[in-house]
Amino acid sequence: MKLSVSKRFATLLIMTATITACAQERRPALPASAMSAEGSVYRLGLGDKLRLTVFNEASLSGEYQVSGNGVVSVPLIGDVRAVGLTARELEAALTQRFAAGYLSDPKLAVEVYDFRPFFILGEIQRPGRYPTTENLTVLGAIATAGGYTYRANTKRIFLRRAGSDQEYEVDTATDVKIQPGDVLRVGERYF
């Protein structure tokens, strides 16, 4: 059975439209509240590196990392849960533990000196893990990873915030801030 050229062309157009519609998965847009990290309080996560200063106790002061099981191991007091806490909340927990028989009137400070990384994958020159810096935007993250491949969709990317299982569609023209632990996926363009 032979089809005329116009029928073959119409069939091809319908198939192309169907494939394109199926291939272009739609994700919800990133809510305005999640667009930037401004105003939000930073919560510690796995891999964050901390500087602990215990005043008048140089042997207890030092650099620590939030371990894979979500704790910071400190001499004398052992493991202290850190994941999900702010630096100030961790300070309070450490102060309480030190005051419970180890130090009288402990004074200390906790500072995050190295945030956990963000991850970028897909149609990008050098996919992988990169250090998070303050005020890093989506376009900055893409530039850090060497830019787009020739197949990349440069209009939108997909973003999954740390601790979330929801992936959001982000227009690359917006100034969305990258947070530690975020995963960015650069999709392929169609046509």
C-alpha positions in Angstrom: 0.0 0.0 0.0 1.5 3.3 -1.1 0.9 6.5 0.6 1.0 9.8 -1.2 3.8 12.2 -0.3 1.4 14.5 1.6 0.0 11.7 3.6 3.5 10.5 4.5 4.4 14.0 5.5 1.3 14.4 7.7 2.0 11.0 9.3 5.6 12.0 10.0 4.4 15.4 11.6 1.9 13.6 13.9 4.6 11.1 15.0 7.1 13.8 15.6 4.6 15.8 17.7 3.7 12.8 19.7 7.3 11.8 20.4 8.2 15.4 21.3 5.2 15.7 23.7 6.2 12.4 25.3 9.9 13.3 25.5 9.4 16.7 27.0 8.5 15.8 30.5 7.0 18.7 32.4 8.0 19.3 36.0 6.4 21.9 38.3 8.1 25.3 38.3 10.2 26.2 41.3 8.1 28.1 43.9 9.0 31.7 44.5 9.8 30.8 48.1 12.5 28.4 47.0 14.1 30.7 44.4 16.8 32.0 46.7 18.5 31.2 50.0 18.0 34.7 51.3 16.1 34.9 54.5 16.4 31.2 55.1 18.6 29.8 57.9 21.3 27.4 56.8 20.9 23.9 58.3 23.9 21.6 58.6 24.1 18.5 56.5 26.4 15.6 55.7 29.9 16.7 54.6 29.8 20.2 56.0 33.1 21.2 57.5 33.0 23.2 60.8 35.5 25.2 62.8 34.9 24.8 66.5 36.6 27.3 68.8 36.4 26.5 72.5 37.8 29.6 74.3 40.7 28.9 76.6 40.7 25.2 75.5 43.1 25.0 72.4 43.1 21.2 72.6 39.4 21.0 72.0 39.3 23.7 69.3 39.7 22.5 65.7 38.1 21.6 62.4 35.5 18.9 62.3 33.3 17.4 59.6 29.6 16.3 59.9 30.0 12.6 59.4 28.0 10.2 57.3 25.8 9.3 60.2 25.0 13.0 60.9 27.2 13.7 63.9 30.3 15.6 64.9 32.8 13.7 67.0 34.4 16.0 69.5 37.0 15.0 72.1 35.7 14.5 75.7 32.0 14.6 74.8 31.9 12.2 71.8 29.3 12.3 69.1 26.9 15.2 68.9 24.0 15.2 66.4 24.5 18.0 63.9 22.4 17.3 60.8 19.4 19.6 60.6 20.7 22.0 63.2 21.9 25.6 62.6 25.4 26.6 63.7 23.9 28.4 66.7 21.8 25.3 67.7 24.9 23.1 67.5 26.8 25.7 69.6 24.1 25.3 72.3 24.2 21.5 72.1 28.0 21.5 72.5 27.9 24.0 75.3 25.4 21.8 77.2 27.5 18.7 76.7 30.7 20.4 77.8 29.0 21.9 80.8 27.8 18.5 81.9 30.9 17.7 83.9 33.7 18.6 81.5 34.2 22.4 81.5 32.8 25.0 83.9 31.1 27.8 82.0 32.2 26.8 78.5 32.3 29.5 75.8 32.5 28.3 72.2 31.7 29.2 68.6 30.9 27.1 65.6 31.5 28.3 62.1 30.8 26.6 58.8 34.0 27.0 56.7 33.3 24.6 53.9 29.7 23.9 52.7 28.7 20.5 51.2 28.9 20.4 47.4 26.3 20.7 44.8 26.0 18.3 41.9 25.4 18.9 38.2 24.7 16.3 35.5 23.3 15.8 32.0 24.2 17.9 29.0 27.1 19.7 30.6 30.8 19.7 29.7 32.1 18.4 33.0 29.3 16.8 35.1 30.1 16.2 38.7 30.5 17.5 42.2 31.5 21.1 42.8 32.0 23.2 45.9 29.1 25.5 46.8 30.0 29.2 47.2 27.9 32.1 48.5 25.5 33.7 45.9 26.1 31.0 43.3 23.3 31.0 40.7 22.2 28.4 38.2 24.1 30.0 35.4 27.2 30.3 37.6 26.9 26.5 38.4 26.7 25.7 34.7 29.7 27.9 34.0 31.6 26.2 36.8 30.9 22.8 35.1 32.3 24.1 31.8 29.1 25.2 30.1 26.5 23.4 28.0 27.1 20.6 25.5 25.9 21.2 21.9 22.8 19.1 22.7 21.8 20.9 25.8 18.5 22.7 26.4 19.7 26.1 27.4 16.3 27.5 28.2 15.4 25.3 31.2 17.1 23.0 33.7 15.8 20.8 36.5 16.7 21.4 40.1 16.3 19.1 43.1 16.8 20.8 46.5 18.8 19.0 49.1 16.6 16.8 51.2 13.7 16.8 48.7 12.5 14.2 46.3 10.8 16.8 44.1 12.5 18.0 40.9 11.6 21.5 39.7 11.8 23.0 36.3 13.8 26.2 36.3 14.0 28.8 33.6 17.7 29.7 33.1 16.9 33.3 32.6 15.9 33.6 36.3 18.4 34.2 39.1 17.9 31.1 41.2 20.5 30.6 44.0 22.2 27.2 44.4 22.2 25.8 47.9 24.6 23.2 49.3 23.5 19.7 48.3 21.4 20.8 45.3 21.3 18.6 42.2 21.0 20.2 38.8 20.1 18.3 35.7 20.6 19.8 32.3 18.3 18.1 29.8 18.7 17.6 26.1 17.0 19.8 23.6 14.7 18.5 21.0 15.2 20.0 17.5 
